[in-house]
Amino acid sequence: MPDVYTTGSWKPFPGQEEAFVEAWTEFASWASELPGAGTALLARDFRDPERFVSFMDWESMAAVRGWKDSPEFKERMGRVQKHIDKFAPTELEVAARCMSGAAVSP
């Protein structure tokens, strides 16, 4: 199981939600092909439909660094961010995991 995740909290400019989702999907499709990348998800907040949260699992922080240091990252991320009013990225390491009612070693 992955032990590293990247997440982002996104708030598109009003009226640009659809364009943001399209740009994010293109960006995440590219990222998901890179070495060490896993599944990318974009979720919309039920209570605040102007807010989106993205999640992507990675096999290691080295894989995340390879993604963010790649020559294409800045340009591709720029295509997404042109639709964004606010963005807060986060890199996470698993601290605890539970499955089927029991704690599992992270």
Number of C-alpha atoms within 10 A of each C-alpha: 7 15 16 19 23 17 18 16 17 23 22 22 16 10 10 16 18 11 15 22 18 13 20 21 16 15 19 21 13 13 22 17 11 15 14 18 20 17 14 19 14 18 14 15 11 9 7 9 11 16 17 20 17 19 18 21 22 22 16 16 17 13 16 23 10 15 18 14 11 11 10 12 15 11 11 17 16 13 15 19 19 14 22 17 12 12 14 10 11 11 14 12 13 11 9 10 11 10 7 6 6 8 10 10 9 12
